[in-house]
């Protein structure tokens, strides 16, 4: 690897997180390796996020900051911009209300130096709570090289993780944008990328998360119901035979459920490769639709 070459871009999509992004910035200033680029993509914030980023004193940090302002469209539309313009080897998505541990970038760079010849699509680390305890499950073993889809979906490894992606693998992908919808699960792309190359899994916490009110994670199911076309697109990816039958059926039910929320016709609903699976799942999807409609539509 070329010495002193910047290989990591930390991408932070943000929307009205002026107060929280201060803590992320402080954690970046504490990095033991500051040879990275911080790309802040402002998704139409109405607070003073832009003023804060532009006020940052270069004397307080050694890394480069790039700020991009766009119209509000959702996190996935900000990531589409990142996939297009990032030109470092690695792309690390870090949310504006989270922080990195001081050795995070150094760990990523060292691991990439050691494993980049393995033709990986990325490296997955653990996320932790503010007290440092890991969120969700550990990976089956440290330094595991395997498919993201097999480890995260087929092996049911639960909990948010910190994925660092090889940028070149993301260049051919974009999140679909549906009118009136501002959310789609990021697995829509990660699971497709996982078909192209394996990933390195590390049982090390390099990223700490607070689940804030108003954040995407806290909004949960109601947000997905309000964005049903995105839910259909994500579920369709996991209906593929690349996944085990349990997950295919689960996502077939979700696809059917979201299709009822989307109020699309039967011809469009069945315009997919897995018609037999969908036929099996339609009744269960309808029951789930009725249940969620009663539970969430008043929110």
Steps between C-alpha positions, in 0.01 A plus 500: 500500500629845409629676811299806616230433240150588622298180469193570717210742449270531801158578352246668729151560365326744735169675548447756778768351725706814572525428874580130459753529217724700735573178693581311181739777397672484839544124465655551157743754647610233750585242232849355535515494119367822346584415141138481382235717335177592677218551250189657655193474275233733635158368401326838501547592868311807624716548810854643504678182392654681202625787716654263750688294242627809319617653830729212590858613555755305296743541789294259708530206261728354234235326291327657200132604514270510199150642546215440254151650533205338321122512502335277758436153363603253769827338605503264202505793255800645684676165473431491126705818471780348706512187284544721197770740621709326767836405350689348792537122523269471801167663588393503866146620577481659846172657608501856632371403845765231556874507581812300419742356753845668490665207320221446244671638188835351602336159542332522160820605324706227668242230419476616140880496469498141624201367304456712186649226279208271592271680251250595771194721452550645848565455871230472765570603859284510811303798618476568870282693740649812665625277785702296250294180515432347155160545339339169410689181418870443450613343174563123511874570525742788463668554161232292329491534120159412360198640318318793662170336403591164655631647825246776562185340355535123480688475833267754664770726645289773656576862584638804316860462385762737357568415136789644303447442127742477210390797292542337160238238589246775572551693176257283303218529754244764593203497736171536313313824566122478529283816490390605846722246678813595694618164633624166376703250702873507423505121469339553160851570367718317753337167419550550127864597548548186710443290187816646345759436773547390859539725802737499797322486839675639809377463857625845597290802596614807308169690486265610779130565451231684689146426389344847506132583480429599141785288364439247224543201733257635760240579233507131407199330350276809456765658279519186285122491469502860377759400236347173370663498155840509671389214723394299197834560328700391806285192562525395136880476530467238778238298310788382279615134520834636631335500843364217712133406478408652835624843395349470154156429646534774763585756235232369266248577773653845551496566125130409485423710807675810366333453163161539668618819672626623162154434351641355180305275266538126472685517167767730644511300824582185302751662267787318676696176438362319808131469419456161665657618825287813496180297450589299811568816700209722387245381763748544786608835360141619493445399864819684598386803301168513687678463835760770432239732352299483819809532722702768321290706263380723782860617559 
